[in-house]
Amino acid sequence: MTGKLDGRRIVITGAASGMGRAIAVLFSQEGAALALLDRNEEGVKAVAASLSARAYGCDVADRQMVNQVVEAAGMELAGLDGVINAAGILDITPFGDLDPDSWDRMIGVNLNGPFNVTKAALPFLRQADQATIVTIASVSALMPMPGTTGYSASKAGAAMFTKCLAMDLGPNIRANSICPGVIKTEMTRFLWENPEHTARATERVALKRLGETEDVARAALFFSTEDSGFTTGTELPVDGGFSWR
Ligand SMILES: NC(=O)c1ccc[n+]([C@@H]2O[C@H](COP(=O)([O-])OP(=O)(O)OC[C@H]3O[C@@H](n4cnc5c(N)ncnc54)[C@H](O)[C@@H]3O)[C@@H](O)[C@H]2O)c1
């Protein structure tokens, strides 16, 4: 690896699993000092132990808890240069059947979560030379899909939240979103474990495969280094060519 993140201190949410974990692995290989947050405390501690990173059990929807944890992380790392908002939840249910509590939870985790974490990290990010914020949104932020009123609204909100951060926090803080298509993680296990669903999902994308967590981790690396130094307020689909049609 190339040490692209040497000297950078980065908070990653949702780091016990899937994309958050893959981002933690790649960022650690690239030399970053990491604070990993997840509501799955045991899981995030296991990931952190293998990377010599710091781990915190934390529900990103709980503002008070986030404030305490992010402050502790910033103090332990003696500052923060970046945030990755990867924690998220998904409920695919047609609107007529969608439980209002589930709507509240998706907004709480997928939209309020990035707000809570970014707000708590801001005093540290402002002290950094060139800080970066990356939000894992979704192709659901870009296009309607059946049964995703809550998820898509939360992700479109998170993407626009991130775009507005770019306006408010430049020039020293950049903020970008990644919009993954179907990536093979726990969240989509119900889909990729079913050969019929997998065939349908791969057939409709130009690159004829489902995404791997590493596909997203490399995009997060791009947005967290000077390789993307003139890029802010964007939404990058990492979807094999899913969202253009
Ligand atoms: N997998 C996909 O196809 C896909 C596509 C587009 C976007 N996304 C988004 O990517 C992000 C990562 O998802 P993934 O696919 O890696 O899923 P995943 O389920 O493997 O990982 C999500 C992680 O977030 C954590 N988490 C959930 N709620 C939390 C909370 N309230 N506080 C702290 N941590 C919490 C979970 O414990 C888990 O470790 C999510 O925001 C998801 O919405 C996923």
The ligand as a Tripos MOL2 file, in Angstrom:
@<TRIPOS>MOLECULE
LIG
   44    48     1     0     0
SMALL
NO_CHARGES

@<TRIPOS>ATOM
      1 N1        -25.4720   -3.2980    0.7360 N.am      1 LIG1
      2 C1        -25.9800   -2.5460   -0.2090 C.2       1 LIG1
      3 O1        -26.3170   -3.0220   -1.3090 O.2       1 LIG1
      4 C2        -26.1370   -1.0730    0.0070 C.ar      1 LIG1
      5 C3        -26.4660   -0.2900   -1.1000 C.ar      1 LIG1
      6 C4        -26.5470    1.0910   -0.9550 C.ar      1 LIG1
      7 C5        -26.2770    1.6770    0.2580 C.ar      1 LIG1
      8 N2        -25.9670    0.9170    1.3410 N.ar      1 LIG1
      9 C6        -25.6350    1.6040    2.5870 C.3       1 LIG1
     10 O2        -24.3060    1.3020    2.9100 O.3       1 LIG1
     11 C7        -24.0850    1.4570    4.3050 C.3       1 LIG1
     12 C8        -23.3780    0.2110    4.8460 C.3       1 LIG1
     13 O3        -24.2960   -0.8770    4.7590 O.3       1 LIG1
     14 P1        -23.8180   -2.3880    4.5400 P.3       1 LIG1
     15 O4        -24.4270   -2.8540    3.2890 O.co2     1 LIG1
     16 O5        -22.3590   -2.4670    4.7360 O.co2     1 LIG1
     17 O6        -24.6460   -3.0800    5.7090 O.3       1 LIG1
     18 P2        -24.2300   -3.9600    6.9590 P.3       1 LIG1
     19 O7        -25.5250   -4.3380    7.5750 O.co2     1 LIG1
     20 O8        -23.2650   -5.0240    6.5890 O.co2     1 LIG1
     21 O9        -23.4730   -2.9130    7.9100 O.3       1 LIG1
     22 C9        -24.1510   -1.8680    8.5320 C.3       1 LIG1
     23 C10       -23.4850   -1.6030    9.8700 C.3       1 LIG1
     24 O10       -24.1300   -0.4590   10.4550 O.3       1 LIG1
     25 C11       -24.3400   -0.7390   11.8270 C.3       1 LIG1
     26 N3        -25.4570    0.0510   12.3460 N.ar      1 LIG1
     27 C12       -26.7650   -0.0610   12.0190 C.ar      1 LIG1
     28 N4        -27.4860    0.8190   12.7310 N.ar      1 LIG1
     29 C13       -26.6200    1.4960   13.5090 C.ar      1 LIG1
     30 C14       -26.7700    2.5170   14.4780 C.ar      1 LIG1
     31 N5        -27.9750    3.0090   14.8050 N.pl3     1 LIG1
     32 N6        -25.6580    3.0110   15.0770 N.ar      1 LIG1
     33 C15       -24.4380    2.5010   14.7830 C.ar      1 LIG1
     34 N7        -24.2460    1.5110   13.9000 N.ar      1 LIG1
     35 C16       -25.3270    1.0150   13.2710 C.ar      1 LIG1
     36 C17       -24.6370   -2.2350   11.8880 C.3       1 LIG1
     37 O11       -24.4460   -2.7720   13.2000 O.3       1 LIG1
     38 C18       -23.6450   -2.7720   10.8680 C.3       1 LIG1
     39 O12       -22.3980   -3.0790   11.4550 O.3       1 LIG1
     40 C19       -25.4640    1.6840    4.9040 C.3       1 LIG1
     41 O13       -25.6390    3.0620    5.1380 O.3       1 LIG1
     42 C20       -26.4120    1.2080    3.8200 C.3       1 LIG1
     43 O14       -27.6640    1.8410    3.8950 O.3       1 LIG1
     44 C21       -25.9080   -0.4500    1.2380 C.ar      1 LIG1
@<TRIPOS>BOND
     1     1     2 1
     2     2     3 2
     3     2     4 1
     4     4     5 ar
     5     4    44 ar
     6     5     6 ar
     7     6     7 ar
     8     7     8 ar
     9     8     9 1
    10     8    44 ar
    11     9    10 1
    12     9    42 1
    13    10    11 1
    14    11    12 1
    15    11    40 1
    16    12    13 1
    17    13    14 1
    18    14    15 2
    19    14    16 1
    20    14    17 1
    21    17    18 1
    22    18    19 2
    23    18    20 1
    24    18    21 1
    25    21    22 1
    26    22    23 1
    27    23    24 1
    28    23    38 1
    29    24    25 1
    30    25    26 1
    31    25    36 1
    32    26    27 ar
    33    26    35 ar
    34    27    28 ar
    35    28    29 ar
    36    29    30 ar
    37    29    35 ar
    38    30    31 1
    39    30    32 ar
    40    32    33 ar
    41    33    34 ar
    42    34    35 ar
    43    36    37 1
    44    36    38 1
    45    38    39 1
    46    40    41 1
    47    40    42 1
    48    42    43 1
@<TRIPOS>SUBSTRUCTURE
     1 LIG1         1 GROUP 0 **** ****
